[in-house]
């Protein structure tokens, strides 16, 4: 047994974290180029018969449609992951996401085929959402179950830093495209990032097919303890944890407001530079690449709850500053507050929740519980940009109700996290069972 422990303690957690990071980066590149395109061009390409404000609102609504499909994907892919293994989910999600995204880039415009164009756009967005419904939960479960017990938050945080890198790619790819002449941008320019998804499919499949199944799932499978109906067990025994994750996961509202609504507000309402606003997103996500694993490591030392709550409350305050800075048109202020809010403060929640949510469930329903809980919460976040566009009123200049809306959502997830238990000292094999605390000395020496 001693001969096999070193690889388990070192190589496997790192390999799982790296695979989760790369896979999530590729998967969420696909998911977020849609959001950028929805904010910048889809209103004109797929809804040209509407007024500019209505076209933007409809384009943002198609972004939210993807979040409706995410809970459906969570139910289906969560069942597959808990019944047949984490690896199958990770291969399926990257394949489906890549194909759907590539096909978005092939869609004819409204002027070519009429109403069929936005209908097909919505169908492909639903497929994207279905795939994303199992992506993060699968990657988180893989990383958590390979990680040493005293470093679970650190290793699982790489799933979220991979997501941030995917956002960087999604935003950065639009930087040269955003400066194209309007006609070129609306005809062929916006399609290029979507066509690059062909690379996503190939690279993602090569990486994830080499992954090994987690020791936790393999052990349950060998003992014939894998649940045949994990969803039935989940809702019978762990429904309270699912509800807590749903409420806590609404913190993703900060991400969708920053990534989609604020970009649309800055460019389409205030008239700021597309390129400058895209750079805010790039630099904020670069900062997040370092901040997320830092906060994950901090959560391994002091617990998940204080780190998450601090990040959420900070976002509630800073959203007022960020939208207010956009309204003034002061680029220096926009960059400073945007990077501070999304790149640093919001990363406190991102570095914690992959471990915090997964630790609420036992291995036999972990993927289902994490996927369903997060994706229902994310569905609320997905419609936050269109809700915010409506709250901003005619012309979209009234940003204060939007900031209040985001702050209210942050208070909701703070309550959910604050009233829950912190399992950061619980041994991995006891997670989701009775909250038995391991002796501190044993955890440190793990």
HELIX and SHEET records of a PDB file:
HELIX    1   1 UNK A    2  UNK A    9  1                                   8    
HELIX    2   2 UNK A   11  UNK A   40  1                                  30    
HELIX    3   3 UNK A   42  UNK A   46  1                                   5    
HELIX    4   4 UNK A   52  UNK A   84  1                                  33    
HELIX    5   5 UNK A   86  UNK A  104  1                                  19    
HELIX    6   6 UNK A  110  UNK A  113  1                                   4    
HELIX    7   7 UNK A  116  UNK A  146  1                                  31    
HELIX    8   8 UNK A  149  UNK A  151  5                                   3    
HELIX    9   9 UNK A  152  UNK A  178  1                                  27    
HELIX   10  10 UNK A  182  UNK A  187  1                                   6    
HELIX   11  11 UNK A  189  UNK A  191  5                                   3    
HELIX   12  12 UNK A  192  UNK A  195  1                                   4    
HELIX   13  13 UNK A  197  UNK A  208  1                                  12    
HELIX   14  14 UNK A  215  UNK A  222  1                                   8    
HELIX   15  15 UNK A  230  UNK A  237  1                                   8    
HELIX   16  16 UNK A  239  UNK A  248  1                                  10    
HELIX   17  17 UNK A  249  UNK A  251  5                                   3    
HELIX   18  18 UNK A  252  UNK A  256  1                                   5    
HELIX   19  19 UNK A  257  UNK A  261  3                                   5    
HELIX   20  20 UNK A  262  UNK A  264  1                                   3    
HELIX   21  21 UNK A  265  UNK A  270  3                                   6    
HELIX   22  22 UNK A  274  UNK A  302  1                                  29    
HELIX   23  23 UNK A  304  UNK A  328  1                                  25    
HELIX   24  24 UNK A  331  UNK A  338  1                                   8    
HELIX   25  25 UNK A  339  UNK A  345  3                                   7    
HELIX   26  26 UNK A  346  UNK A  358  1                                  13    
HELIX   27  27 UNK A  363  UNK A  365  5                                   3    
HELIX   28  28 UNK A  366  UNK A  382  1                                  17    
HELIX   29  29 UNK A  384  UNK A  391  1                                   8    
HELIX   30  30 UNK A  400  UNK A  418  1                                  19    
HELIX   31  31 UNK A  428  UNK A  430  5                                   3    
HELIX   32  32 UNK A  440  UNK A  444  1                                   5    
END                                                                             
